[in-house]
Amino acid sequence: MKIKDVRVHLLRKKLASSMRISRGGFTFREHAVVEVVTDAGISGIGEGVGDPPMVKAIIEGVLKNEVTGLNPLDIDQIRKKLLDGKVYFERKGSVICAASAIETACWDIKGKENKAPLYKLLGGLVRDKIKVYASDVYWEEDPRSMAANAERIAKQGINVIKVHLGCLPPEEEVKRVRVIREVLGPDVSLMIDLNAGYDGPTSIRAAKLWEPYDIFWLEEPVNPGLADVQAELRKKTKIPLASGENEFRVEGFKYLFDQQAVDIAMPDIGRVGGIQETLDICCLAKNFNILVSPHNFSSGVLLAATMHLMMAVNNVDLLEIDMSNNAVYHEFFVEPLKIENGFAFPSDRPGLGVELDDKILDAYAEKN
């Protein structure tokens, strides 16, 4: 079997609801979905998480030619070509995101060729379901409206919920924390994501103000390049710190761990270098006694890949779920995504268990 083509599909969906975070907002969700086509009639799909047009340009301009003619089942060779070949000095950024998409698509092909769900290729089941958390309570002027959204999610059986704050100073945001905690009560875990919106001193003030409200974790409190600043915050708060969605490859996470900057690591399969790279990061995290909760906030392709990995790795927990209907999400699943009582159940279909069909392309694909 050989790769004969690599196609990039840019999907765009207008938001059904507001998505404002500390660094601004947007009106569309965009996805770079990559299709690897073989001469054996089997195709696989992956996703690059970053700037979609940049991912498309890199694949079509460089990486497509690097992998054409290679065997997609030889994933080590694919990784060597993409991550340690001509792009050896591209250690971060959109090149790694683009490579991640191709590598994931090759895993999808390998699962289909072996007629096995991806989790079996990754070592088999270590659990039969995955606890989920919802990550789509976004900043609003009215704290009560945010609380009502969080309550809506909790009523669907999800008892771990993340809210996005940081548009205002922590002294003004504390009222939102208080109101949301009051509405959710003590039995629902509350996460806060700052989306890198604060500097070091401000994040320390925020942590001190918000600690009394039993915060499950504080995510991306500062710029992802400031591991030393985050490490200083970690010394001064009891709230666990989660980060890593903007980090790349094993080396990036080793630096975070060496700096003692994180309690929960959040590698993104579509960004760090792909599925094998994420597995390697999980192994590294285990040696540092750090829990992994993979970042997973894009289309249904990334969701499926993340679910399979989490089913096969024992030091991971909490699958990120987008309940906003803003992404091209459920449309990818051949069988409806099953979420019951706060747990997700993966498909047993071969590969990732998702498909890119004409309905998706007709509805969301950007036309050239």
Phi, psi and chi 1 to 4 in degrees:
 res  aa     phi    psi   chi1   chi2   chi3   chi4
   1 MET       -  137.7 -176.6 -172.9  -60.9      -
   2 LYS  -136.3  150.9  -67.3 -177.2  178.9 -179.6
   3 ILE   -75.1  127.4  -65.0  172.4      -      -
   4 LYS  -112.6  -14.9   71.0  173.5 -174.3  178.8
   5 ASP  -161.3  151.8 -162.7    9.2      -      -
   6 VAL  -131.2  119.2 -178.7      -      -      -
   7 ARG  -115.2  140.9  -58.2  165.2 -175.3  164.2
   8 VAL  -114.0  125.3 -174.9      -      -      -
   9 HIS  -112.0  116.7  -55.1  -83.3      -      -
  10 LEU   -90.1  116.9  -62.3 -175.5      -      -
  11 LEU  -105.3  142.8  -52.3 -177.7      -      -
  12 ARG  -139.6  129.3 -158.0  165.7 -167.4 -107.2
  13 LYS  -133.0  129.4 -175.3  176.3 -178.9 -179.1
  14 LYS   -69.7  139.0 -172.7  174.9  178.3   59.2
  15 LEU   -64.7  139.2  -62.7 -170.8      -      -
  16 ALA   -88.7  -16.9      -      -      -      -
  17 SER  -152.3  163.1   58.4      -      -      -
  18 SER   -66.8  143.4  173.8      -      -      -
  19 MET  -132.7   76.3  -65.5  179.8   66.3      -
  20 ARG  -100.1  129.3 -175.7  174.7  175.1 -174.2
  21 ILE  -123.2 -177.8   60.8  174.5      -      -
  22 SER   -60.8  -28.7   61.8      -      -      -
  23 ARG  -102.1   18.8  -66.9  177.1  -71.5  103.5
  24 GLY   120.2 -164.9      -      -      -      -
  25 GLY  -141.7 -179.4      -      -      -      -
  26 PHE  -153.2  170.0   39.1   94.7      -      -
  27 THR  -115.1   -9.1   55.5      -      -      -
  28 PHE  -134.0  152.8  -71.3   88.5      -      -
  29 ARG  -101.8  136.6  -68.4  -69.0  -59.9  -81.9
  30 GLU  -125.9  142.9  -65.0 -178.3  -69.1      -
  31 HIS  -134.6  139.3  -46.1  -67.8      -      -
  32 ALA  -104.6   98.3      -      -      -      -
  33 VAL   -99.7  127.8  174.4      -      -      -
  34 VAL  -110.6  132.6  173.8      -      -      -
  35 GLU  -114.6  119.2 -178.2 -178.1   13.3      -
  36 VAL  -100.8  120.9  173.5      -      -      -
  37 VAL  -107.2  135.2 -178.1      -      -      -
  38 THR  -113.0  167.2   73.3      -      -      -
  39 ASP   -80.7    0.9   61.5    1.3      -      -
  40 ALA  -100.0    5.9      -      -      -      -
  41 GLY    82.8    7.6      -      -      -      -
  42 ILE  -107.8  133.3  -59.2  175.2      -      -
  43 SER  -121.6  151.1  -64.0      -      -      -
  44 GLY  -127.5  156.8      -      -      -      -
  45 ILE  -125.0  147.5   54.7  175.3      -      -
  46 GLY  -142.2 -176.1      -      -      -      -
  47 GLU  -146.3  135.8 -177.7  169.4    6.7      -
  48 GLY  -104.3  122.5      -      -      -      -
  49 VAL   -98.8  113.9  174.9      -      -      -
  50 GLY   169.1 -136.3      -      -      -      -
  51 ASP   -88.0  109.2 -179.2   83.9      -      -
  52 PRO   -56.4  -47.0  -29.0   38.2      -      -
  53 PRO   -62.0  -33.3  -24.8   36.0      -      -
  54 MET   -67.6  -43.4 -172.4   75.1   74.6      -
  55 VAL   -58.5  -44.8  169.0      -      -      -
  56 LYS   -60.5  -45.8  179.1  179.1  173.9   69.2
  57 ALA   -64.1  -40.2      -      -      -      -
  58 ILE   -67.1  -43.1  -70.0  168.1      -      -
  59 ILE   -66.7  -48.9  -70.1  176.0      -      -
  60 GLU   -69.4  -30.1  -67.3 -179.3  -15.6      -
  61 GLY   -88.4  -27.5      -      -      -      -
  62 VAL  -134.9  -60.6 -179.6      -      -      -
  63 LEU   -68.8  -31.5  -61.4 -171.4      -      -
  64 LYS   -56.3  -45.2  173.4 -179.1  175.9  177.8
  65 ASN   -67.9  -28.8  -66.3  -28.8      -      -
  66 GLU   -68.5  -31.9  -68.0  -66.7  -57.6      -
  67 VAL  -105.7  -13.8  -61.8      -      -      -
  68 THR   -59.5  128.9  -62.4      -      -      -
  69 GLY    94.9  -11.2      -      -      -      -
  70 LEU   -85.3  160.1  -62.5 -176.7      -      -
  71 ASN   -82.7  116.7 -175.7  -11.1      -      -
  72 PRO   -66.8  -17.0   27.0  -36.0      -      -
  73 LEU   -78.5  -16.8  -54.6 -178.5      -      -
  74 ASP   -92.0   76.9 -170.5  -10.8      -      -
  75 ILE   -68.6  -31.4  -67.3  175.0      -      -
  76 ASP   -61.2  -40.9  -77.3  -15.7      -      -
  77 GLN   -66.4  -41.5 -176.9 -174.3   18.4      -
  78 ILE   -60.0  -45.7  -63.1  -71.2      -      -
  79 ARG   -62.6  -43.3  -79.0  168.9   43.9   80.3
  80 LYS   -61.6  -40.8 -176.0  175.5 -178.4  179.5
  81 LYS   -68.0  -42.2 -164.9   76.9  170.0  176.5
  82 LEU   -82.5  -42.2  -65.3  177.2      -      -
  83 LEU   -98.4  -23.4  -62.6  172.3      -      -
  84 ASP  -129.3   21.9  -63.3  -49.1      -      -
  85 GLY  -103.9 -121.1      -      -      -      -
  86 LYS   -62.9  -25.2  -74.2 -174.5  178.1  179.8
  87 VAL   -95.3   23.8  -63.1      -      -      -
  88 TYR   -53.4  -37.2 -178.8   76.9      -      -
  89 PHE   -89.7    1.3  -64.7  106.1      -      -
  90 GLU   -91.5   83.2  -62.7  -77.6   -7.2      -
  91 ARG   -85.5  -16.3  -51.1  -48.1  -62.2  163.9
  92 LYS  -141.3  169.9  -62.4  176.0 -178.5  -75.1
  93 GLY    96.3 -165.3      -      -      -      -
  94 SER   -64.4  -26.5  -65.5      -      -      -
  95 VAL   -61.4  -42.5  171.0      -      -      -
  96 ILE   -68.5  -37.4  -51.5  -58.2      -      -
  97 CYS   -61.2  -43.6  -59.7      -      -      -
  98 ALA   -64.4  -43.4      -      -      -      -
  99 ALA   -62.9  -36.9      -      -      -      -
 100 SER   -58.6  -41.7  -58.4      -      -      -
 101 ALA   -64.8  -44.2      -      -      -      -
 102 ILE   -65.8  -44.1  -65.2  173.0      -      -
 103 GLU   -61.3  -42.5 -169.3 -102.5   17.6      -
 104 THR   -62.6  -41.5  -60.6      -      -      -
 105 ALA   -62.1  -34.2      -      -      -      -
 106 CYS   -67.3  -37.6  -70.5      -      -      -
 107 TRP   -62.0  -39.9  -81.0  105.4      -      -
 108 ASP   -60.9  -43.6 -170.6   27.6      -      -
 109 ILE   -62.0  -43.6  -68.6  168.9      -      -
 110 LYS   -62.3  -39.4 -167.2  167.8 -173.0  173.6
 111 GLY   -65.0  -42.7      -      -      -      -
 112 LYS   -65.8  -41.0  -68.7  173.7  178.9  175.6
 113 GLU   -62.4  -37.8  170.7   68.8    9.5      -
 114 ASN   -91.3    1.7  -73.4  -82.8      -      -
 115 LYS    52.9   44.5  -62.8 -179.1  173.0   54.8
 116 ALA  -137.6  141.8      -      -      -      -
 117 PRO   -63.1  151.9   21.8  -30.8      -      -
 118 LEU   -55.7  -38.3  176.8   59.8      -      -
 119 TYR   -60.6  -27.0   64.7   74.4      -      -
 120 LYS   -70.1  -35.4  -74.4 -169.0  176.4 -179.5
 121 LEU   -70.9  -22.6  -56.6 -175.3      -      -
 122 LEU   -91.6    5.4  -58.7 -178.8      -      -
 123 GLY   124.6   -8.2      -      -      -      -
 124 GLY    95.7  173.2      -      -      -      -
 125 LEU   -71.7  133.0  -67.5  175.7      -      -
 126 VAL  -109.5   -7.2  -61.9      -      -      -
 127 ARG  -154.5  162.4   53.8  178.2   60.7   84.8
 128 ASP  -108.4    0.1   59.1    4.9      -      -
 129 LYS  -160.1  162.6   57.4 -174.1  177.1 -178.6
 130 ILE  -125.8  127.2  -43.4  164.4      -      -
 131 LYS   -67.9  138.1 -171.8  171.7  179.4   61.0
 132 VAL  -113.7  159.6  -54.3      -      -      -
 133 TYR  -133.1  147.2   74.5   91.0      -      -
 134 ALA   -94.2  137.0      -      -      -      -
 135 SER  -122.3   27.5   60.7      -      -      -
 136 ASP  -123.3   45.3   52.2  -43.3      -      -
 137 VAL  -103.1  107.4  177.6      -      -      -
 138 TYR  -101.0  162.0  -70.0   91.1      -      -
 139 TRP   -63.2  134.9 -167.1   93.0      -      -
 140 GLU  -137.5  156.7  -61.3 -178.1   54.0      -
 141 GLU   -60.8  -38.5  -70.2  -79.4   -4.7      -
 142 ASP   -94.3  110.2 -177.5    0.7      -      -
 143 PRO   -57.1  -34.1  -23.2   33.7      -      -
 144 ARG   -65.4  -33.9  -67.5  -76.7  171.5 -174.4
 145 SER   -67.5  -40.6 -178.5      -      -      -
 146 MET   -62.0  -42.3  -68.4 -177.8   69.8      -
 147 ALA   -64.5  -37.8      -      -      -      -
 148 ALA   -65.4  -37.8      -      -      -      -
 149 ASN   -65.4  -43.9 -169.1   21.2      -      -
 150 ALA   -61.5  -40.3      -      -      -      -
 151 GLU   -64.8  -39.2 -174.3  177.6   31.8      -
 152 ARG   -56.4  -43.7  170.9 -171.3   65.5   83.1
 153 ILE   -68.2  -43.6  -65.8  168.8      -      -
 154 ALA   -61.0  -34.3      -      -      -      -
 155 LYS   -68.3  -14.1  -74.2 -178.9  176.8  177.8
 156 GLN   -90.9    8.7  -63.8 -179.5   54.3      -
 157 GLY    94.6    5.7      -      -      -      -
 158 ILE   -96.6  119.7  -64.6  178.6      -      -
 159 ASN  -111.8   19.8   62.3    2.9      -      -
 160 VAL  -132.2  118.5 -174.2      -      -      -
 161 ILE  -133.6  136.6  -63.7  173.2      -      -
 162 LYS  -110.4  136.4 -176.5  164.4   73.9 -178.9
 163 VAL  -119.0  150.9  -55.8      -      -      -
 164 HIS  -105.1  118.8  -63.5  -99.5      -      -
 165 LEU  -126.2 -177.6  -61.0  176.7      -      -
 166 GLY   108.3    5.6      -      -      -      -
 167 CYS   -73.6  -24.3  -66.2      -      -      -
 168 LEU  -125.6  167.0  -62.5  173.7      -      -
 169 PRO   -58.1  154.2  -25.0   34.6      -      -
 170 PRO   -57.8  -30.8   11.1  -22.5      -      -
 171 GLU   -65.7  -27.1  -67.4   80.1    6.7      -
 172 GLU   -91.0  -23.7  -63.7 -178.7   58.2      -
 173 GLU   -79.8  -19.3  -64.1  -75.2   40.1      -
 174 VAL   -60.9  -29.0   70.7      -      -      -
 175 LYS   -65.9  -33.1   61.2 -176.0  177.4 -176.5
 176 ARG   -68.5  -43.1  -70.0  174.5  177.0   78.5
 177 VAL   -58.7  -45.1 -179.5      -      -      -
 178 ARG   -64.0  -47.7 -179.6  174.9   61.6 -109.5
 179 VAL   -65.3  -42.6  169.3      -      -      -
 180 ILE   -64.9  -42.7  -66.7  168.7      -      -
 181 ARG   -62.5  -41.4  170.7   50.1   75.7 -159.7
 182 GLU   -61.6  -41.6  -72.8  173.8   -6.2      -
 183 VAL   -71.1  -41.0  166.8      -      -      -
 184 LEU   -75.6  -29.6  -67.0  179.1      -      -
 185 GLY    78.1  179.3      -      -      -      -
 186 PRO   -77.2  -12.8   29.0  -35.2      -      -
 187 ASP   -91.2   -4.8  -63.3  -30.7      -      -
 188 VAL  -107.8  126.9  175.9      -      -      -
 189 SER   -76.2  135.2  -64.0      -      -      -
 190 LEU  -116.1  119.3  175.9   60.5      -      -
 191 MET  -103.0  153.1  -56.4  163.8  164.6      -
 192 ILE  -126.8  129.4  -65.0  176.6      -      -
 193 ASP  -112.5  120.2 -169.4  -12.2      -      -
 194 LEU   -93.8   -6.0  -74.9  172.4      -      -
 195 ASN    48.2   41.1  -64.3  107.0      -      -
 196 ALA    61.3   32.4      -      -      -      -
 197 GLY   -88.1  -14.1      -      -      -      -
 198 TYR  -111.9  158.4  -75.8  166.1      -      -
 199 ASP   -90.4 -178.4   58.8   20.3      -      -
 200 GLY   -58.6  -57.2      -      -      -      -
 201 PRO   -58.9  -39.2  -25.8   35.4      -      -
 202 THR   -67.5  -39.0  -52.1      -      -      -
 203 SER   -66.1  -33.8   65.8      -      -      -
 204 ILE   -66.5  -43.2  -68.7  171.9      -      -
 205 ARG   -61.1  -42.5  -64.7 -157.3  -33.5  -93.6
 206 ALA   -61.4  -47.7      -      -      -      -
 207 ALA   -59.5  -42.2      -      -      -      -
 208 LYS   -65.6  -38.3  -70.6 -179.7  177.8  178.4
 209 LEU   -71.6  -33.6  -77.7  167.5      -      -
 210 TRP   -96.2  -13.2  -57.6  -16.2      -      -
 211 GLU   -53.2  -40.0  -88.9 -176.4    3.4      -
 212 PRO   -63.7  -10.7  -23.3   34.6      -      -
 213 TYR   -98.8   18.8  -62.1   96.5      -      -
 214 ASP    55.7   65.4 -171.0   21.1      -      -
 215 ILE   -84.9  126.7  -53.6  -55.7      -      -
 216 PHE   -68.0  -47.2 -171.9   85.9      -      -
 217 TRP  -156.0  157.5   78.8   39.6      -      -
 218 LEU  -112.6  119.3 -177.7   61.8      -      -
 219 GLU  -104.4  138.7 -176.0  174.9  -24.9      -
 220 GLU    41.0   60.9  -83.5 -145.7  -48.8      -
 221 PRO   -68.2  -30.9   23.4  -33.2      -      -
 222 VAL  -132.4  174.5  -62.8      -      -      -
 223 ASN   -49.6  133.0 -175.8  -66.5      -      -
 224 PRO   -63.1  -14.4   18.5  -30.9      -      -
 225 GLY   -83.4   -3.1      -      -      -      -
 226 LEU  -106.8   62.3  -58.6  176.3      -      -
 227 ALA   -62.2  -36.1      -      -      -      -
 228 ASP   -66.1  -37.0   56.4  -22.9      -      -
 229 VAL   -67.2  -41.7  173.9      -      -      -
 230 GLN   -66.0  -36.5 -171.5  165.2  -65.3      -
 231 ALA   -62.6  -38.2      -      -      -      -
 232 GLU   -66.2  -41.0 -172.8   62.9   24.5      -
 233 LEU   -60.7  -42.4  167.4   62.6      -      -
 234 ARG   -59.6  -33.1 -174.1  166.8  175.1  -99.5
 235 LYS   -69.8  -21.0  -65.4  175.5 -176.0  176.7
 236 LYS  -109.5    7.3  -63.7 -178.4  177.7 -178.9
 237 THR  -138.8  152.7 -178.6      -      -      -
 238 LYS   -89.2  -10.7  -62.9  176.9 -178.0  177.2
 239 ILE   -74.5  126.1  -56.5  174.3      -      -
 240 PRO   -61.3  142.2  -22.1   33.6      -      -
 241 LEU  -104.5  132.8  -59.0 -173.4      -      -
 242 ALA  -118.2  133.3      -      -      -      -
 243 SER  -166.1  171.4   69.8      -      -      -
 244 GLY   131.1   -6.4      -      -      -      -
 245 GLU   -64.4  -21.5   67.2 -178.5   78.5      -
 246 ASN  -105.2   15.2  -73.0  -59.6      -      -
 247 GLU   -99.6  162.3 -165.0   49.7   83.8      -
 248 PHE  -129.8  137.3  -62.4   86.3      -      -
 249 ARG    57.8  171.1  -53.4 -150.9   64.7 -172.7
 250 VAL   -60.0  -40.6  169.1      -      -      -
 251 GLU   -59.6  -38.7  -56.6   96.0  -66.5      -
 252 GLY   -63.1  -40.1      -      -      -      -
 253 PHE   -75.3  -32.9  -79.4   84.7      -      -
 254 LYS   -61.4  -38.4 -174.4  175.4 -173.9  -55.4
 255 TYR   -63.5  -43.9 -179.2   72.7      -      -
 256 LEU   -58.1  -44.5  -85.5  179.9      -      -
 257 PHE   -69.4  -41.5  -60.0  164.3      -      -
 258 ASP   -62.5  -33.7  -75.3  -19.1      -      -
 259 GLN   -78.0   -6.4  -68.5  -73.3  -48.8      -
 260 GLN    54.4   46.6  -60.2 -177.7   13.0      -
 261 ALA  -100.8   -1.7      -      -      -      -
 262 VAL  -147.6  144.4   62.8      -      -      -
 263 ASP  -100.7  -34.7  -64.2  -75.1      -      -
 264 ILE  -125.7  122.8  -59.6   96.5      -      -
 265 ALA   -90.0  140.7      -      -      -      -
 266 MET  -128.4   65.1  -56.0 -175.2   76.2      -
 267 PRO   -68.3  145.7   27.7  -35.3      -      -
 268 ASP  -110.5  118.5 -170.8  -47.2      -      -
 269 ILE   -52.6  -37.5  -72.0  172.0      -      -
 270 GLY   -79.9    3.6      -      -      -      -
 271 ARG  -129.4  -38.2 -174.8 -172.8  -66.6  -91.3
 272 VAL   -75.7  -17.0  -64.2      -      -      -
 273 GLY   135.9    0.7      -      -      -      -
 274 GLY   110.5 -167.0      -      -      -      -
 275 ILE   -70.2  -46.7  -71.3  170.8      -      -
 276 GLN   -63.6  -39.1 -176.8   60.9   56.3      -
 277 GLU   -62.7  -38.7 -163.6   78.6   20.0      -
 278 THR   -66.5  -40.1  -52.4      -      -      -
 279 LEU   -59.3  -42.3  -70.3  170.9      -      -
 280 ASP   -65.1  -37.2  -67.3  -14.9      -      -
 281 ILE   -66.2  -38.6  -69.5  165.7      -      -
 282 CYS   -62.2  -41.8  -69.8      -      -      -
 283 CYS   -62.7  -43.8  -70.7      -      -      -
 284 LEU   -61.9  -44.5  178.0   69.0      -      -
 285 ALA   -61.4  -36.7      -      -      -      -
 286 LYS   -61.2  -38.2 -169.1  170.6 -174.9  177.8
 287 ASN   -68.4  -23.9  -72.5  -41.9      -      -
 288 PHE   -96.8    4.0  -81.1   84.2      -      -
 289 ASN    58.6   42.1 -162.0   30.4      -      -
 290 ILE  -113.6  131.7  -69.5  173.5      -      -
 291 LEU   -75.2  147.1 -178.9   70.0      -      -
 292 VAL  -113.7  129.7  177.9      -      -      -
 293 SER  -128.3   94.6  178.8      -      -      -
 294 PRO   -57.1  135.6  -24.0   35.1      -      -
 295 HIS   -68.2  139.7 -178.3 -103.6      -      -
 296 ASN  -158.3   83.7  160.1   48.5      -      -
 297 PHE  -141.7   72.9 -163.0   76.0      -      -
 298 SER  -150.3 -128.6 -166.5      -      -      -
 299 SER   -89.4 -178.8   82.6      -      -      -
 300 GLY   -65.2  -19.0      -      -      -      -
 301 VAL   -66.7  -50.5  177.2      -      -      -
 302 LEU   -64.5  -38.7  179.0   63.0      -      -
 303 LEU   -58.0  -47.4  172.0   61.7      -      -
 304 ALA   -62.6  -45.7      -      -      -      -
 305 ALA   -61.2  -41.0      -      -      -      -
 306 THR   -66.6  -41.0  -55.5      -      -      -
 307 MET   -60.2  -46.3  -70.5  175.7   67.5      -
 308 HIS   -62.8  -43.0  -79.3  -76.4      -      -
 309 LEU   -62.1  -42.6 -178.3  137.1      -      -
 310 MET   -68.2  -26.2  -65.8 -176.6   72.9      -
 311 MET   -71.6  -19.9  -66.4  -63.2  -71.0      -
 312 ALA  -110.9   -0.8      -      -      -      -
 313 VAL  -123.2  133.8  178.2      -      -      -
 314 ASN   -88.7  -17.8   56.9   22.6      -      -
 315 ASN  -103.4   38.8   64.6  -43.2      -      -
 316 VAL  -123.4  156.6  -59.5      -      -      -
 317 ASP  -159.8  153.4 -165.3   18.0      -      -
 318 LEU    68.9  100.4  -69.4  171.6      -      -
 319 LEU   -86.6  126.3  172.6   70.4      -      -
 320 GLU   -75.2  128.4 -175.2  170.7   13.6      -
 321 ILE  -122.8  133.9  -68.1  -69.3      -      -
 322 ASP   -99.7  113.3  178.8   -0.6      -      -
 323 MET  -106.0   18.6  -59.7 -176.5   65.6      -
 324 SER   -89.2  -14.6   67.1      -      -      -
 325 ASN    64.1   25.5 -163.0   33.2      -      -
 326 ASN   -95.2  -20.1  -77.1  -33.5      -      -
 327 ALA  -100.6  163.7      -      -      -      -
 328 VAL   -80.9   98.4 -174.5      -      -      -
 329 TYR  -125.0  -79.2 -150.0   58.4      -      -
 330 HIS   -66.7  -24.3  -62.7  -80.4      -      -
 331 GLU   -59.3  -25.5  -64.2   94.1  -33.3      -
 332 PHE   -77.8  -19.8  -82.8  100.2      -      -
 333 PHE   -84.0  121.6  -73.7   83.7      -      -
 334 VAL   -64.4  -42.0  179.1      -      -      -
 335 GLU  -106.2  138.4  -62.1  171.0   -4.1      -
 336 PRO   -53.5  137.3  -25.2   34.0      -      -
 337 LEU   -60.9  126.6  176.5   61.5      -      -
 338 LYS  -100.7  115.6 -177.4 -179.4  176.8 -176.9
 339 ILE  -129.9  118.4  -59.8  177.4      -      -
 340 GLU  -137.3  132.4  -67.1 -179.7   -4.9      -
 341 ASN    52.9   38.2  -59.8  -43.4      -      -
 342 GLY    82.5   13.0      -      -      -      -
 343 PHE  -128.9  147.9  -72.0   88.6      -      -
 344 ALA  -109.0  148.9      -      -      -      -
 345 PHE  -126.1  122.9  -59.5   81.0      -      -
 346 PRO   -76.8  163.0   31.3  -35.3      -      -
 347 SER   -78.4  150.1  167.9      -      -      -
 348 ASP   -95.9    8.0  -76.1  -32.9      -      -
 349 ARG   -67.0  153.6  -65.1 -180.0   62.2   86.4
 350 PRO   -59.9  147.3  -25.4   35.6      -      -
 351 GLY    69.8 -139.6      -      -      -      -
 352 LEU   -74.9  -21.9  -63.5 -178.1      -      -
 353 GLY    81.9   15.6      -      -      -      -
 354 VAL  -126.4  158.2  -69.8      -      -      -
 355 GLU  -138.0  145.1  -64.5  -67.2  -18.2      -
 356 LEU   -97.9  107.3  177.5   66.3      -      -
 357 ASP  -112.8  175.9   59.2   25.7      -      -
 358 ASP   -63.8  -31.6  -71.5  -19.5      -      -
 359 LYS   -62.4  -41.5  -70.9 -177.5  179.8  178.6
 360 ILE   -64.9  -47.0  -67.9  174.7      -      -
 361 LEU   -64.3  -41.2  -65.0  176.1      -      -
 362 ASP   -64.8  -36.2  -69.6  -17.1      -      -
 363 ALA   -82.2  -34.0      -      -      -      -
 364 TYR  -128.2  -15.7  -54.9  112.9      -      -
 365 ALA   -69.3  134.8      -      -      -      -
 366 GLU   -74.8  133.9  -66.9 -172.8   17.6      -
 367 LYS   -85.3  138.0  -50.6  -55.4  179.5 -166.7
 368 ASN   -70.0      -  -66.8  -32.4      -      -
